[in-house]
Amino acid sequence: MTDQSTFLSHEALMIQGTASGVGKSVLVAGLCRLLRRRGLRVAPFKPQNMSNNAAVTADGGEIGRAQALQALACGIAPSVDMNPVLIKPEADQRAQLIVRGQAVGHLEARRFRQDRIALLDTVLESFARLRAAYDVVIVEGAGSPAEPNLRAGDIANMGFAEAADLPVWLVGDIHRGGVFAALKGTLDILSPSERARVQALLINGFRGSPELLQDALDWLARESGKPLAGVIPWLDLDLPEEDAPYRQAAASPEASADRLQVAVIAYPRMSNHDDIDPLAAEGGVALRFVRSPAELQPADLIILPGSKHVASDLAWLKEAGFVPRLERHLRYGGKLLGICGGMQMLGEGIRDEAGIEGGSVGGLGWLPLGTTMRKEKQLRRIDCIARYPAEHRVTGYEIHHGDSDGDPALFPFASVSPERQVWGTYVHGLFEQGAFRRAWLKAIGFRGGDGENQQRRTLASLDRLADAMEQALDAALVDALGI
């Protein structure tokens, strides 16, 4: 059994959770920000991520979007070593496998456990490079370490922590309910060596008076034998959430008719939904995600976001009855924006002779462009001056298999309909820069927009999060990091 006293000071820490969605990604970002502000060279790491929300790195690969956010919190450029294994689901039983930033094949659900264990050496090599280059590395787990069907061959949670000999903080979300049972139950499922590896417990998302929680905290300490790292309060932060769209309109559309109404179609394999965050953060915008045609209206602007499997999501769009509603939206002067896969759907068709997505399909025909699927995925970071509709700085990235015959004069858009109702772009993160965002909103008839850069909003939220964590966390546990 590992002696917990060996974890009193260390150069790496792993944050694991009782479930998906308990706040691991955001808490890692906050802890990274806190340590960075203390003068430490800190880097994030996630051995295995399963997400269709990806970012392109400076070294030309793709990683989970959460690790790019965490790198921003650290004040460093994201690299493929920060997320060496990325699994991007394409269907219920199949996912694309990204290793050190590059697509190398597919994982089938029936062979998931056998195939992933072979990646442990790659994961450990990436971790070793980060550990050699930085004072401290904060590692994020995936889902829960206590899933009996996933423990064999694990490289994402305790399997990695054991191989890398790391201490662990175990996080539960009190806002979801059942946090004390979740923390105690998770510990009970772990092996003796894994339980010893858990240095402390952390509760996230608390609302209310701390005094009302004390009896439960005393019980948890007594029953678990683990100290409490802290209780993090509920915070309303302008930060992207990796696995689900979280920014919904604060009021109903009917109650905010004076605002720009934006509806985002959330098809089953939607990807990179954080593209929408800069628009959602605008004071004059009411944005919501919709999953049925009946939810579309009222809308001034409808967005078709990225898709991990364009042909499947396009078929879903048609079968669900969205097309007649979208045609009516255009007849009445409404605007459409397609981003990456969403733009490909809006074009004349998708030629897929290589069978990347199962074969060629016809598009919706509202943009004058066609798309050809290529075997090689295109990955490109963007930082340049837009040509249309105004010359402002644009930053972001492209990540797609399709090659579309767009018009370079319209960059960062690939195509725009003659009446400027339908717009398409390959650039993820297109609206990060406030001046360009405001210019585009003006081009579609909206005169508002605060012109604030999204990165500034994000950094302000990260600093608020770091402030809250500094107040809430056990000072001795934080001080031990990086020693």
The 8 nearest C-alpha neighbors of each residue, nearest first, counted from 0:
[[1, 192, 2, 191, 195, 193, 196, 3],
 [0, 2, 192, 195, 3, 196, 5, 193],
 [1, 3, 4, 5, 0, 195, 6, 196],
 [2, 4, 5, 6, 195, 1, 196, 198],
 [5, 3, 6, 2, 7, 1, 8, 198],
 [4, 6, 3, 7, 2, 8, 1, 9],
 [7, 5, 4, 8, 3, 166, 9, 198],
 [8, 6, 4, 5, 479, 9, 476, 3],
 [9, 7, 479, 6, 482, 480, 10, 5],
 [10, 8, 480, 11, 481, 482, 6, 479],
 [9, 11, 135, 481, 480, 134, 136, 482],
 [12, 10, 136, 135, 9, 137, 165, 13],
 [11, 13, 137, 166, 138, 167, 165, 14],
 [14, 12, 138, 167, 139, 137, 166, 15],
 [13, 15, 139, 168, 167, 140, 138, 169],
 [16, 14, 140, 169, 170, 168, 13, 139],
 [17, 15, 170, 18, 169, 143, 171, 21],
 [16, 18, 143, 171, 181, 170, 182, 185],
 [19, 17, 143, 142, 16, 21, 20, 171],
 [18, 20, 142, 21, 143, 16, 141, 17],
 [19, 21, 22, 18, 23, 142, 242, 172],
 [22, 20, 172, 19, 171, 23, 18, 16],
 [21, 23, 25, 20, 24, 26, 203, 172],
 [22, 24, 26, 25, 21, 27, 16, 14],
 [25, 23, 27, 26, 22, 65, 28, 139],
 [24, 26, 28, 22, 27, 23, 29, 240],
 [27, 25, 29, 23, 28, 24, 22, 30],
 [28, 26, 30, 24, 29, 25, 31, 23],
 [29, 27, 69, 25, 31, 26, 30, 72],
 [30, 28, 465, 26, 32, 31, 27, 464],
 [29, 31, 33, 27, 32, 28, 26, 34],
 [32, 30, 28, 34, 29, 33, 73, 27],
 [31, 33, 72, 35, 29, 30, 34, 73],
 [32, 34, 465, 30, 36, 35, 31, 29],
 [35, 33, 37, 31, 36, 32, 39, 30],
 [34, 36, 32, 39, 38, 37, 33, 73],
 [35, 37, 33, 38, 34, 32, 39, 31],
 [38, 36, 34, 35, 39, 33, 32, 40],
 [37, 39, 35, 36, 40, 34, 41, 33],
 [40, 38, 35, 34, 41, 37, 134, 481],
 [39, 41, 134, 133, 35, 135, 38, 42],
 [40, 42, 135, 133, 136, 39, 134, 73],
 [41, 43, 136, 73, 137, 70, 133, 135],
 [44, 42, 137, 136, 138, 69, 81, 70],
 [43, 45, 81, 138, 82, 137, 139, 46],
 [44, 46, 82, 139, 138, 47, 81, 140],
 [47, 45, 82, 155, 122, 83, 84, 44],
 [48, 46, 84, 155, 45, 85, 82, 49],
 [47, 49, 85, 86, 50, 84, 141, 63],
 [50, 48, 86, 85, 87, 47, 51, 88],
 [49, 51, 87, 52, 48, 86, 242, 63],
 [50, 52, 87, 270, 53, 307, 271, 88],
 [53, 51, 271, 270, 50, 64, 63, 241],
 [52, 54, 63, 64, 62, 51, 61, 271],
 [53, 55, 64, 61, 62, 63, 56, 67],
 [56, 54, 61, 60, 396, 380, 59, 378],
 [57, 55, 78, 58, 77, 60, 59, 61],
 [56, 58, 59, 78, 77, 76, 55, 380],
 [59, 57, 56, 60, 78, 79, 55, 77],
 [60, 58, 56, 57, 55, 378, 379, 61],
 [61, 100, 59, 56, 55, 101, 58, 79],
 [60, 62, 100, 55, 54, 56, 53, 79],
 [63, 61, 53, 54, 82, 100, 79, 64],
 [62, 64, 53, 65, 66, 52, 54, 48],
 [63, 65, 53, 54, 67, 66, 52, 62],
 [66, 64, 68, 67, 63, 241, 24, 69],
 [65, 67, 69, 68, 64, 63, 70, 43],
 [68, 66, 70, 64, 65, 69, 77, 71],
 [69, 67, 65, 71, 66, 70, 72, 64],
 [68, 70, 28, 66, 72, 71, 67, 43],
 [71, 69, 73, 67, 72, 68, 75, 77],
 [72, 70, 74, 68, 73, 69, 75, 67],
 [71, 73, 32, 69, 70, 74, 28, 31],
 [72, 74, 70, 71, 75, 32, 31, 35],
 [73, 75, 71, 72, 70, 76, 35, 32],
 [76, 74, 70, 73, 71, 77, 42, 72],
 [75, 77, 70, 78, 57, 71, 74, 56],
 [78, 76, 56, 67, 70, 75, 57, 79],
 [79, 77, 56, 80, 81, 58, 57, 76],
 [78, 80, 99, 100, 81, 82, 83, 60],
 [79, 81, 125, 83, 78, 82, 99, 126],
 [80, 82, 44, 79, 78, 43, 45, 83],
 [83, 81, 45, 80, 46, 62, 84, 79],
 [82, 84, 99, 80, 98, 79, 122, 46],
 [85, 83, 47, 98, 82, 97, 46, 48],
 [86, 84, 48, 97, 49, 47, 96, 62],
 [85, 87, 49, 96, 95, 48, 97, 94],
 [86, 88, 95, 51, 94, 50, 49, 89],
 [89, 87, 94, 90, 93, 95, 86, 51],
 [88, 90, 94, 93, 308, 307, 87, 95],
 [91, 89, 93, 92, 88, 94, 268, 308],
 [90, 92, 93, 89, 88, 108, 94, 107],
 [91, 93, 108, 90, 107, 94, 109, 89],
 [94, 92, 107, 90, 106, 89, 108, 91],
 [95, 93, 88, 89, 87, 106, 105, 86],
 [94, 96, 105, 87, 86, 104, 88, 106],
 [95, 97, 86, 105, 104, 102, 103, 85],
 [96, 98, 102, 85, 101, 100, 84, 103],
 [99, 97, 84, 100, 101, 83, 102, 96],
 [100, 98, 83, 79, 101, 84, 80, 97],
 [99, 60, 101, 61, 79, 98, 97, 62],
 [100, 102, 97, 98, 60, 99, 103, 61],
 [103, 101, 97, 96, 104, 98, 100, 95],
 [104, 102, 97, 96, 101, 98, 105, 95],
 [105, 103, 96, 102, 95, 106, 97, 94],
 [104, 106, 95, 96, 94, 107, 93, 103],
 [107, 105, 94, 93, 96, 111, 95, 108],
 [106, 108, 93, 110, 109, 92, 111, 105],
 [107, 109, 92, 111, 110, 93, 106, 91],
 [108, 110, 107, 111, 92, 112, 106, 113],
 [111, 109, 113, 108, 107, 112, 114, 106],
 [110, 112, 108, 114, 113, 109, 107, 115],
 [113, 111, 115, 114, 110, 152, 116, 151],
 [114, 112, 110, 111, 115, 116, 152, 117],
 [115, 113, 111, 112, 116, 117, 110, 106],
 [114, 116, 117, 118, 112, 113, 111, 152],
 [115, 117, 152, 118, 119, 114, 113, 154],
 [118, 116, 115, 119, 114, 120, 113, 121],
 [119, 117, 116, 121, 115, 120, 122, 114],
 [118, 120, 122, 121, 116, 117, 154, 123],
 [119, 121, 123, 122, 118, 124, 117, 116],
 [122, 120, 124, 118, 119, 123, 125, 83],
 [121, 123, 119, 125, 120, 124, 46, 83],
 [122, 124, 126, 120, 125, 121, 127, 119],
 [125, 123, 127, 121, 126, 122, 120, 128],
 [126, 124, 80, 128, 122, 127, 123, 121],
 [125, 127, 123, 129, 124, 128, 130, 122],
 [126, 128, 130, 124, 125, 129, 123, 131],
 [127, 129, 125, 131, 126, 130, 132, 124],
 [130, 128, 132, 126, 131, 127, 133, 125],
 [129, 131, 127, 128, 132, 133, 126, 136],
 [130, 132, 128, 129, 133, 127, 134, 126],
 [131, 133, 129, 130, 128, 134, 40, 127],
 [134, 132, 40, 135, 130, 41, 131, 129],
 [135, 133, 40, 481, 41, 39, 10, 136],
 [134, 136, 10, 41, 481, 11, 133, 40],
 [137, 135, 11, 42, 43, 41, 130, 138],
 [138, 136, 43, 12, 11, 13, 44, 42],
 [139, 137, 13, 44, 45, 43, 12, 14],
 [140, 138, 45, 14, 13, 44, 15, 23],
 [139, 141, 15, 156, 155, 14, 45, 138],
 [142, 140, 155, 143, 156, 48, 139, 15],
 [141, 143, 19, 18, 16, 140, 144, 17],
 [142, 144, 18, 17, 145, 16, 141, 146],
 [143, 145, 156, 146, 157, 142, 150, 15],
 [144, 146, 143, 185, 188, 147, 189, 150],
 [145, 147, 149, 148, 144, 150, 143, 188],
 [148, 146, 149, 150, 145, 151, 188, 144],
 [149, 147, 146, 150, 151, 145, 112, 153],
 [150, 148, 146, 147, 151, 153, 112, 152],
 [149, 151, 153, 147, 148, 152, 146, 144],
 [152, 150, 153, 149, 112, 148, 147, 158],
 [151, 153, 116, 112, 150, 154, 113, 115],
 [152, 154, 158, 150, 151, 155, 149, 156],
 [155, 153, 159, 158, 156, 119, 152, 116],
 [154, 156, 47, 140, 46, 153, 141, 159],
 [157, 155, 140, 144, 158, 159, 154, 160],
 [158, 156, 160, 159, 161, 144, 193, 155],
 [157, 159, 153, 154, 161, 156, 160, 162],
 [158, 160, 154, 162, 157, 161, 156, 155],
 [161, 159, 157, 165, 163, 164, 162, 158],
 [160, 162, 164, 158, 159, 163, 157, 165],
 [161, 163, 159, 160, 164, 158, 123, 165],
 [162, 164, 160, 161, 165, 159, 123, 126],
 [165, 163, 161, 160, 162, 166, 159, 196],
 [166, 164, 160, 163, 12, 167, 13, 161],
 [167, 165, 196, 12, 198, 6, 197, 13],
 [168, 166, 197, 13, 198, 14, 196, 12],
 [167, 169, 199, 14, 200, 198, 197, 15],
 [168, 170, 200, 15, 16, 201, 14, 167],
 [171, 169, 16, 201, 202, 200, 15, 17],
 [170, 172, 202, 17, 178, 21, 16, 203],
 [173, 171, 203, 21, 174, 175, 204, 202],
 [172, 174, 178, 176, 175, 204, 205, 203],
 [173, 175, 204, 172, 176, 205, 203, 206],
 [176, 174, 173, 172, 177, 178, 21, 204],
 [177, 175, 173, 174, 178, 172, 179, 181],
 [178, 176, 180, 179, 181, 173, 175, 172],
 [177, 179, 181, 173, 171, 180, 176, 172],
 [180, 178, 182, 181, 177, 183, 219, 215],
 [179, 181, 183, 177, 178, 182, 184, 185],
 [180, 182, 178, 184, 179, 183, 185, 17],
 [183, 181, 179, 185, 184, 180, 178, 171],
 [182, 184, 180, 186, 185, 181, 179, 223],
 [185, 183, 187, 181, 186, 182, 180, 188],
 [184, 186, 182, 188, 187, 183, 145, 181],
 [185, 187, 183, 189, 184, 188, 194, 182],
 [186, 188, 184, 185, 189, 183, 190, 194],
 [189, 187, 185, 186, 145, 184, 190, 147],
 [190, 188, 186, 187, 193, 194, 145, 191],
 [189, 191, 193, 192, 194, 188, 187, 186],
 [192, 190, 194, 193, 195, 189, 0, 196],
 [193, 191, 0, 195, 194, 190, 1, 196],
 [194, 192, 196, 190, 195, 191, 189, 157],
 [195, 193, 191, 196, 197, 192, 189, 186],
 [194, 196, 192, 193, 197, 3, 1, 191],
 [195, 197, 193, 166, 194, 198, 167, 192],
 [198, 196, 167, 194, 195, 199, 168, 166],
 [197, 199, 167, 168, 166, 196, 3, 225],
 [200, 198, 168, 226, 228, 227, 225, 197],
 [201, 199, 227, 169, 228, 168, 170, 226],
 [200, 202, 170, 228, 229, 169, 227, 230],
 [203, 201, 230, 171, 170, 172, 231, 229],
 [202, 204, 172, 231, 230, 205, 173, 171],
 [203, 205, 233, 232, 174, 173, 172, 231],
 [206, 204, 232, 233, 203, 173, 231, 174],
 [207, 205, 233, 232, 204, 208, 174, 209],
 [206, 208, 209, 205, 211, 232, 212, 210],
 [207, 209, 210, 211, 206, 212, 205, 213],
 [210, 208, 212, 211, 207, 213, 206, 205],
 [211, 209, 212, 208, 213, 214, 207, 215],
 [210, 212, 209, 208, 213, 214, 207, 215],
 [213, 211, 209, 210, 215, 214, 216, 208],
 [212, 214, 216, 215, 210, 211, 217, 209],
 [215, 213, 217, 216, 212, 218, 211, 210],
 [214, 216, 218, 217, 213, 212, 219, 179],
 [217, 215, 213, 219, 218, 214, 220, 212],
 [216, 218, 214, 220, 215, 219, 213, 221],
 [217, 219, 215, 221, 216, 220, 222, 214],
 [220, 218, 216, 222, 221, 217, 223, 215],
 [219, 221, 217, 224, 223, 218, 225, 222],
 [220, 222, 218, 219, 224, 223, 217, 225],
 [221, 223, 219, 220, 224, 218, 183, 225],
 [224, 222, 225, 220, 219, 221, 183, 186],
 [223, 225, 220, 221, 222, 226, 219, 199],
 [224, 226, 223, 220, 199, 227, 200, 198],
 [227, 225, 199, 220, 200, 228, 224, 198],
 [226, 228, 200, 229, 199, 201, 225, 220],
 [229, 227, 201, 473, 199, 472, 200, 226],
 [230, 228, 472, 471, 201, 227, 473, 231],
 [229, 231, 202, 471, 203, 201, 232, 205],
 [230, 232, 203, 204, 471, 202, 205, 229],
 [233, 231, 205, 204, 234, 206, 230, 203],
 [232, 234, 204, 205, 206, 231, 235, 203],
 [235, 233, 236, 232, 204, 464, 231, 463],
 [236, 234, 233, 237, 460, 238, 464, 463],
 [237, 235, 460, 238, 234, 464, 461, 463],
 [236, 238, 460, 457, 456, 239, 235, 280],
 [237, 239, 236, 457, 240, 460, 461, 25],
 [240, 238, 273, 241, 237, 276, 245, 65],
 [241, 239, 242, 243, 238, 245, 244, 273],
 [242, 240, 65, 243, 239, 52, 64, 50],
 [241, 243, 240, 50, 244, 52, 20, 51],
 [244, 242, 245, 241, 240, 272, 20, 239],
 [243, 245, 246, 272, 240, 242, 273, 288],
 [246, 244, 243, 247, 240, 239, 242, 288],
 [245, 247, 244, 279, 248, 276, 287, 286],
 [246, 248, 287, 286, 245, 249, 288, 279],
 [249, 247, 286, 285, 287, 250, 251, 246],
 [248, 250, 247, 251, 285, 246, 286, 287],
 [251, 249, 248, 254, 252, 255, 285, 253],
 [250, 252, 254, 253, 255, 248, 249, 285],
 [253, 251, 255, 254, 256, 250, 285, 297],
 [254, 252, 251, 255, 256, 297, 250, 257],
 [253, 255, 251, 252, 256, 250, 257, 258],
 [256, 254, 252, 257, 253, 258, 251, 250],
 [257, 255, 258, 253, 254, 252, 260, 259],
 [256, 258, 255, 259, 283, 260, 254, 284],
 [257, 259, 283, 284, 256, 255, 260, 285],
 [258, 260, 284, 285, 283, 299, 261, 257],
 [259, 261, 298, 285, 299, 258, 286, 284],
 [262, 260, 286, 300, 298, 301, 299, 285],
 [261, 263, 301, 287, 288, 286, 298, 295],
 [264, 262, 288, 302, 301, 289, 265, 287],
 [263, 265, 289, 303, 288, 266, 290, 302],
 [266, 264, 290, 289, 288, 269, 263, 267],
 [265, 267, 269, 268, 264, 312, 290, 316],
 [266, 268, 269, 265, 312, 315, 306, 311],
 [269, 267, 306, 307, 266, 270, 308, 312],
 [268, 270, 306, 266, 305, 267, 265, 307],
 [271, 269, 305, 306, 51, 52, 272, 307],
 [272, 270, 52, 273, 305, 274, 53, 51],
 [271, 273, 274, 270, 275, 244, 304, 269],
 [272, 274, 275, 276, 271, 239, 240, 244],
 [275, 273, 428, 272, 276, 427, 271, 429],
 [274, 276, 273, 278, 277, 272, 279, 430],
 [275, 277, 279, 273, 278, 274, 280, 239],
 [278, 276, 280, 279, 275, 453, 430, 431],
 [279, 277, 280, 276, 281, 275, 284, 430],
 [280, 278, 276, 277, 281, 286, 275, 284],
 [279, 281, 277, 278, 276, 282, 284, 237],
 [282, 280, 284, 278, 283, 279, 448, 449],
 [281, 283, 284, 280, 448, 449, 279, 285],
 [282, 284, 258, 281, 259, 447, 448, 285],
 [285, 283, 259, 258, 281, 282, 286, 260],
 [284, 286, 260, 248, 259, 258, 261, 283],
 [287, 285, 261, 248, 279, 262, 247, 284],
 [286, 288, 247, 262, 248, 263, 289, 261],
 [289, 287, 263, 262, 264, 265, 247, 290],
 [290, 288, 264, 265, 294, 291, 263, 287],
 [289, 291, 265, 264, 266, 288, 292, 294],
 [290, 292, 293, 294, 289, 319, 295, 321],
 [293, 291, 321, 294, 295, 320, 324, 290],
 [292, 294, 291, 295, 296, 324, 290, 321],
 [295, 293, 292, 291, 289, 296, 290, 297],
 [296, 294, 292, 293, 262, 297, 298, 289],
 [297, 295, 298, 294, 293, 262, 292, 328],
 [296, 298, 295, 260, 252, 299, 294, 253],
 [299, 297, 260, 296, 300, 261, 262, 295],
 [298, 300, 260, 333, 261, 334, 259, 301],
 [299, 301, 334, 261, 298, 335, 333, 260],
 [302, 300, 262, 335, 261, 263, 334, 336],
 [303, 301, 263, 336, 335, 337, 304, 262],
 [302, 304, 341, 337, 264, 336, 263, 338],
 [305, 303, 338, 341, 302, 337, 306, 269],
 [304, 306, 340, 270, 339, 341, 338, 269],
 [305, 307, 269, 270, 340, 309, 308, 268],
 [306, 308, 268, 270, 89, 309, 269, 51],
 [309, 307, 306, 311, 310, 89, 312, 268],
 [308, 310, 312, 306, 311, 340, 313, 307],
 [309, 311, 313, 312, 308, 314, 356, 360],
 [312, 310, 314, 313, 309, 308, 315, 268],
 [311, 313, 315, 309, 314, 310, 266, 316],
 [314, 312, 316, 310, 315, 311, 309, 317],
 [313, 315, 311, 317, 312, 316, 318, 310],
 [316, 314, 312, 318, 313, 317, 319, 311],
 [317, 315, 313, 319, 314, 321, 318, 312],
 [316, 318, 314, 320, 315, 319, 322, 321],
 [317, 319, 315, 320, 316, 314, 321, 313],
 [318, 320, 316, 317, 321, 315, 291, 292],
 [321, 319, 317, 318, 322, 292, 323, 316],
 [320, 322, 292, 324, 316, 323, 319, 317],
 [321, 323, 325, 324, 320, 317, 326, 316],
 [324, 322, 326, 325, 321, 327, 320, 328],
 [325, 323, 327, 321, 322, 326, 328, 292],
 [324, 326, 328, 322, 327, 323, 321, 329],
 [327, 325, 323, 329, 328, 324, 322, 330],
 [326, 328, 330, 324, 325, 329, 323, 331],
 [329, 327, 325, 333, 326, 331, 330, 324],
 [330, 328, 333, 332, 326, 331, 327, 325],
 [331, 329, 327, 332, 328, 326, 333, 325],
 [330, 332, 329, 328, 333, 327, 326, 334],
 [331, 333, 329, 330, 328, 334, 420, 299],
 [332, 334, 329, 328, 299, 331, 300, 420],
 [333, 335, 420, 300, 421, 299, 301, 329],
 [336, 334, 421, 301, 300, 302, 422, 420],
 [337, 335, 422, 302, 423, 421, 303, 301],
 [336, 338, 342, 341, 423, 303, 302, 304],
 [337, 339, 341, 304, 342, 424, 305, 425],
 [338, 340, 425, 305, 342, 341, 424, 343],
 [341, 339, 305, 343, 306, 342, 309, 338],
 [342, 340, 337, 303, 338, 304, 344, 339],
 [341, 343, 337, 423, 345, 338, 339, 344],
 [342, 344, 340, 346, 345, 341, 370, 339],
 [343, 345, 362, 341, 342, 346, 363, 313],
 [344, 346, 363, 342, 365, 343, 366, 364],
 [347, 345, 366, 364, 368, 362, 343, 344],
 [348, 346, 364, 362, 369, 368, 363, 361],
 [347, 349, 362, 361, 369, 346, 360, 370],
 [350, 348, 370, 360, 359, 371, 361, 351],
 [349, 351, 359, 371, 370, 372, 352, 348],
 [352, 350, 359, 358, 372, 353, 354, 371],
 [351, 353, 354, 350, 358, 359, 372, 355],
 [354, 352, 351, 355, 374, 373, 372, 358],
 [353, 355, 357, 358, 356, 352, 351, 359],
 [356, 354, 353, 357, 351, 372, 374, 358],
 [357, 355, 354, 358, 310, 308, 351, 309],
 [356, 358, 354, 355, 359, 351, 310, 353],
 [359, 357, 351, 354, 356, 352, 360, 355],
 [358, 360, 351, 350, 349, 352, 361, 357],
 [361, 359, 349, 348, 362, 358, 350, 310],
 [360, 362, 348, 349, 347, 363, 359, 364],
 [363, 361, 348, 347, 344, 346, 364, 345],
 [362, 364, 345, 365, 346, 344, 347, 361],
 [365, 363, 347, 346, 362, 366, 345, 367],
 [366, 364, 345, 363, 346, 367, 421, 416],
 [365, 367, 346, 345, 364, 416, 368, 414],
 [368, 366, 346, 347, 365, 414, 416, 364],
 [369, 367, 346, 404, 366, 347, 405, 403],
 [368, 370, 347, 348, 403, 346, 404, 349],
 [369, 371, 403, 349, 402, 401, 350, 348],
 [372, 370, 350, 402, 401, 349, 351, 403],
 [371, 373, 401, 351, 400, 350, 402, 370],
 [374, 372, 400, 375, 401, 371, 376, 402],
 [375, 373, 376, 400, 355, 372, 353, 401],
 [374, 376, 373, 377, 400, 102, 372, 399],
 [375, 377, 400, 399, 374, 378, 398, 373],
 [376, 378, 399, 398, 400, 375, 379, 397],
 [379, 377, 398, 397, 376, 55, 59, 60],
 [380, 378, 397, 396, 381, 377, 398, 55],
 [379, 381, 396, 395, 55, 397, 382, 378],
 [380, 382, 395, 394, 396, 383, 379, 393],
 [383, 381, 394, 393, 395, 380, 392, 384],
 [382, 384, 393, 392, 381, 385, 394, 391],
 [385, 383, 392, 391, 390, 393, 386, 382],
 [384, 386, 390, 391, 387, 411, 410, 393],
 [385, 387, 410, 390, 409, 389, 408, 388],
 [388, 386, 389, 409, 385, 410, 390, 411],
 [387, 389, 386, 439, 442, 438, 390, 409],
 [390, 388, 387, 391, 386, 438, 385, 435],
 [391, 389, 385, 386, 384, 387, 392, 388],
 [390, 392, 435, 384, 385, 389, 434, 393],
 [393, 391, 384, 383, 385, 435, 394, 432],
 [392, 394, 383, 382, 384, 385, 432, 391],
 [395, 393, 382, 381, 429, 383, 392, 428],
 [396, 394, 428, 381, 427, 429, 380, 426],
 [395, 397, 380, 381, 427, 379, 426, 55],
 [396, 398, 379, 426, 378, 425, 427, 380],
 [397, 399, 378, 377, 396, 379, 376, 55],
 [400, 398, 377, 401, 376, 397, 378, 339],
 [401, 399, 376, 373, 372, 377, 375, 374],
 [400, 402, 372, 371, 399, 370, 373, 403],
 [401, 403, 371, 370, 372, 400, 404, 373],
 [404, 402, 370, 369, 405, 401, 371, 368],
 [405, 403, 368, 369, 370, 402, 406, 413],
 [404, 406, 413, 414, 403, 368, 407, 369],
 [405, 407, 408, 413, 409, 414, 404, 410],
 [408, 406, 409, 410, 405, 413, 412, 411],
 [409, 407, 406, 410, 386, 387, 413, 412],
 [408, 410, 387, 412, 407, 406, 386, 413],
 [411, 409, 412, 407, 386, 408, 385, 387],
 [410, 412, 385, 409, 424, 413, 426, 387],
 [413, 411, 424, 410, 409, 414, 423, 422],
 [412, 414, 405, 424, 406, 423, 410, 409],
 [413, 415, 423, 405, 412, 406, 422, 366],
 [416, 414, 422, 421, 419, 423, 417, 366],
 [415, 417, 419, 421, 418, 366, 420, 422],
 [418, 416, 419, 415, 420, 421, 366, 367],
 [417, 419, 420, 416, 421, 415, 332, 334],
 [420, 418, 416, 417, 421, 415, 422, 443],
 [419, 421, 334, 418, 416, 335, 422, 333],
 [422, 420, 335, 416, 419, 415, 334, 336],
 [423, 421, 415, 336, 414, 335, 337, 416],
 [424, 422, 337, 342, 414, 412, 336, 413],
 [425, 423, 412, 338, 413, 426, 339, 342],
 [424, 426, 339, 338, 397, 427, 413, 423],
 [427, 425, 397, 396, 429, 424, 395, 428],
 [426, 428, 429, 396, 395, 274, 397, 425],
 [427, 429, 395, 274, 431, 430, 426, 394],
 [430, 428, 427, 426, 431, 395, 394, 393],
 [429, 431, 436, 432, 428, 277, 433, 435],
 [432, 430, 453, 428, 452, 429, 277, 433],
 [433, 431, 452, 430, 435, 434, 393, 436],
 [432, 434, 450, 452, 451, 436, 435, 437],
 [435, 433, 450, 437, 436, 432, 438, 391],
 [436, 434, 438, 391, 437, 433, 432, 439],
 [437, 435, 433, 430, 439, 438, 434, 440],
 [436, 438, 440, 448, 434, 435, 439, 450],
 [439, 437, 435, 441, 436, 440, 434, 442],
 [440, 438, 442, 436, 441, 437, 435, 443],
 [439, 441, 445, 437, 443, 442, 438, 436],
 [440, 442, 445, 444, 438, 446, 439, 443],
 [443, 441, 439, 440, 444, 438, 388, 445],
 [444, 442, 440, 441, 445, 439, 334, 419],
 [443, 445, 441, 442, 446, 440, 439, 447],
 [444, 446, 441, 440, 447, 443, 259, 442],
 [445, 447, 441, 444, 440, 448, 437, 442],
 [448, 446, 445, 283, 449, 437, 441, 440],
 [447, 449, 437, 450, 281, 283, 446, 282],
 [448, 450, 451, 281, 447, 437, 433, 282],
 [451, 449, 433, 434, 448, 437, 452, 436],
 [452, 450, 433, 449, 453, 432, 455, 434],
 [451, 453, 433, 432, 454, 455, 431, 450],
 [454, 452, 431, 456, 455, 277, 457, 451],
 [453, 455, 457, 456, 452, 458, 431, 432],
 [456, 454, 458, 453, 457, 452, 459, 451],
 [457, 455, 453, 459, 454, 458, 460, 237],
 [456, 458, 454, 460, 455, 459, 238, 237],
 [457, 459, 461, 455, 460, 456, 454, 462],
 [458, 460, 462, 456, 457, 461, 455, 463],
 [461, 459, 463, 457, 458, 462, 236, 237],
 [462, 460, 458, 464, 463, 459, 29, 465],
 [461, 463, 465, 459, 464, 460, 466, 458],
 [464, 462, 460, 466, 461, 465, 467, 459],
 [463, 465, 461, 467, 462, 466, 29, 460],
 [464, 466, 29, 462, 33, 468, 467, 463],
 [467, 465, 463, 469, 464, 468, 462, 470],
 [468, 466, 464, 470, 465, 469, 471, 463],
 [469, 467, 471, 465, 470, 466, 472, 464],
 [468, 470, 466, 467, 471, 472, 465, 33],
 [471, 469, 467, 468, 472, 466, 473, 474],
 [470, 472, 468, 229, 469, 230, 231, 467],
 [473, 471, 229, 228, 468, 469, 474, 470],
 [472, 474, 228, 476, 475, 229, 477, 471],
 [475, 473, 477, 476, 472, 478, 469, 470],
 [474, 476, 478, 477, 473, 479, 472, 7],
 [475, 477, 479, 474, 473, 478, 480, 228],
 [478, 476, 474, 479, 475, 480, 473, 472],
 [479, 477, 475, 480, 476, 474, 482, 481],
 [480, 478, 8, 476, 477, 482, 475, 481],
 [481, 479, 478, 477, 9, 482, 10, 8],
 [480, 482, 10, 135, 134, 9, 479, 11],
 [481, 480, 479, 8, 9, 10, 478, 134]]
